[in-house]
């Protein structure tokens, strides 16, 4: 499986909305985004400011997954919030593409891109999820802020993980990349 990675642009809001459904495990709890309005902070008006950065993957011209970060502030009350300079990560891989390394490819490229802008990123994960091991394999460590957070989706306890980013030369996987067009 050879995915093609593309930057998420503000004009691709539908991709982000579709992927947020899977990133927040709504398929597992039989809910929709409209059932939990608070989740809109993770995708509403995505790409209209420099606080947003993300990419999506196509496999055989089919949407397979997306990963994105967004800088929020304390007033948003989001899970995974550390401070205003640490963007929060969301990631989704569609069920048919899981377990094939797609998530790793997307997140590693995001680390390169985000490292040019930020010192660290955070992610919020349900405390007993297998996703914790995935994030730990990619260099995330538990961040203890002393409080217990609950998932907006189902009330489960969530933990926050943080990843220190390295500043490096950005190397992009796609030929013909035009840096003037990475975000609308």
C-alpha positions in Angstrom: 0.0 0.0 0.0 1.6 3.2 -1.1 -0.4 6.3 0.1 -0.2 9.7 -1.4 -0.1 12.5 1.2 -1.6 15.9 0.7 -1.8 19.0 2.9 -5.2 19.7 4.3 -6.5 23.0 3.0 -9.4 25.1 4.2 -11.3 24.2 1.1 -11.2 20.5 2.2 -13.4 21.0 5.2 -15.5 17.9 4.3 -12.4 15.7 4.6 -11.7 17.0 8.1 -15.3 16.6 9.2 -15.5 13.0 7.9 -12.2 12.1 9.6 -13.2 13.8 12.9 -16.0 11.3 13.1 -13.4 8.5 13.3 -10.7 10.4 15.2 -13.3 10.8 18.0 -14.4 7.2 17.9 -18.0 8.2 17.1 -18.5 5.0 15.0 -17.7 3.0 18.1 -20.4 4.7 20.3 -23.0 5.1 17.5 -23.0 8.9 17.6 -22.6 11.7 15.1 -20.8 15.0 15.3 -24.1 16.8 15.7 -24.7 14.8 18.9 -21.6 16.5 20.5 -21.4 20.1 19.4 -18.2 20.6 21.6 -16.2 18.6 19.1 -16.5 21.4 16.5 -13.5 23.1 18.1 -11.3 20.5 16.4 -12.4 21.2 12.8 -14.6 24.3 12.6 -13.0 26.9 10.2 -10.0 24.7 9.8 -7.2 26.2 7.7 -8.3 29.8 8.0 -5.4 30.7 10.3 -1.7 29.7 10.7 -2.7 27.8 13.8 -3.8 24.8 11.7 -1.6 22.2 10.0 -2.6 18.8 8.7 -2.5 16.2 5.9 -4.6 13.5 4.5 -3.8 10.2 2.7 -5.2 8.8 -0.4 -4.8 5.1 -1.3 -5.8 4.2 -4.9 -7.5 7.6 -5.1 -9.6 6.8 -2.0 -9.5 8.8 1.2 -7.8 6.6 3.8 -6.9 8.8 6.7 -6.0 12.2 8.0 -3.9 13.8 10.8 -4.0 17.4 11.9 -3.0 19.8 14.6 -4.7 22.9 15.9 -3.6 25.5 18.4 -6.4 26.2 20.8 -6.7 28.3 23.9 -7.8 27.5 27.5 -11.2 28.9 26.8 -12.0 26.1 24.4 -11.9 23.5 27.2 -10.4 20.9 24.9 -9.0 17.5 26.0 -5.3 17.4 25.6 -4.8 21.2 26.2 -1.4 22.1 27.6 -0.8 25.7 26.7 -1.5 28.1 23.8 1.8 27.2 22.1 1.2 23.5 22.0 -1.2 22.4 19.3 -3.5 19.4 19.8 -3.3 16.4 17.5 -6.2 14.5 16.0 -5.8 11.5 13.8 -8.0 9.0 12.0 -7.4 6.1 9.7 -10.5 4.5 8.1 -11.2 1.0 9.3 -10.3 -0.6 6.0 -6.8 0.8 6.1 -5.9 0.2 9.8 -2.9 -1.9 10.7 -1.0 -1.3 7.5 1.4 1.5 8.6 -0.7 4.4 7.2 -1.0 6.1 10.5 2.8 5.9 11.1 3.5 7.4 7.6 1.1 10.3 8.2 2.2 11.1 11.7 5.9 11.0 10.8 5.4 13.5 8.0 3.3 15.7 10.3 6.2 15.7 12.8 8.5 17.0 10.2 6.1 19.7 9.1 5.1 20.7 12.6 8.7 20.7 13.8 9.3 23.8 11.6 6.6 25.6 13.6 6.3 24.2 17.1 8.4 22.7 19.9 5.8 20.1 20.9 2.3 18.7 20.2 -0.2 17.0 22.5 -2.9 14.4 22.0 -5.7 13.2 24.2 -6.4 9.4 24.3 -8.9 7.3 26.2 -6.9 5.8 29.1 -7.3 2.1 28.1 -7.0 2.5 24.4 -4.5 0.6 22.2 -3.8 3.9 20.6 -1.6 4.8 23.6 1.0 2.3 22.5 0.9 3.7 19.0 1.6 7.2 20.2 4.3 6.0 22.7 6.1 4.2 19.8 6.2 7.6 18.0 7.8 9.3 20.9 4.9 10.6 22.9 5.1 10.6 26.7 2.4 11.0 29.4 1.8 14.5 30.5 0.6 14.8 34.1 -1.1 18.1 34.7 -2.7 16.8 37.9 -6.3 16.8 36.7 -8.5 14.0 35.4 -10.1 14.7 32.1 -13.1 13.0 30.6 -13.9 12.4 26.9 -16.5 14.6 25.3 -17.7 11.5 23.5 -18.5 9.0 26.2 -17.2 10.3 29.5 -14.3 7.9 29.7 -11.2 9.0 31.4 -8.6 10.4 29.0 -4.9 10.9 29.3 -2.8 13.6 27.6 0.4 12.6 25.8 3.0 15.1 24.6 5.7 14.8 21.9 8.7 17.0 21.7 9.4 17.9 18.1 12.8 18.3 16.4 13.6 21.2 14.1 14.7 19.8 10.8 14.7 20.5 7.2 11.3 19.8 5.8 11.4 16.9 3.3 8.1 16.3 1.6 7.1 12.9 0.1 5.3 14.2 -3.0 6.9 15.3 -6.3 5.9 18.7 -7.8 5.1 20.2 -4.4 4.3 23.9 -4.7 4.9 25.6 -1.3 2.7 28.5 -2.3 -0.4 26.2 -2.4 -0.1 24.2 0.8 -2.8 26.1 2.5 -5.6 28.3 1.0 
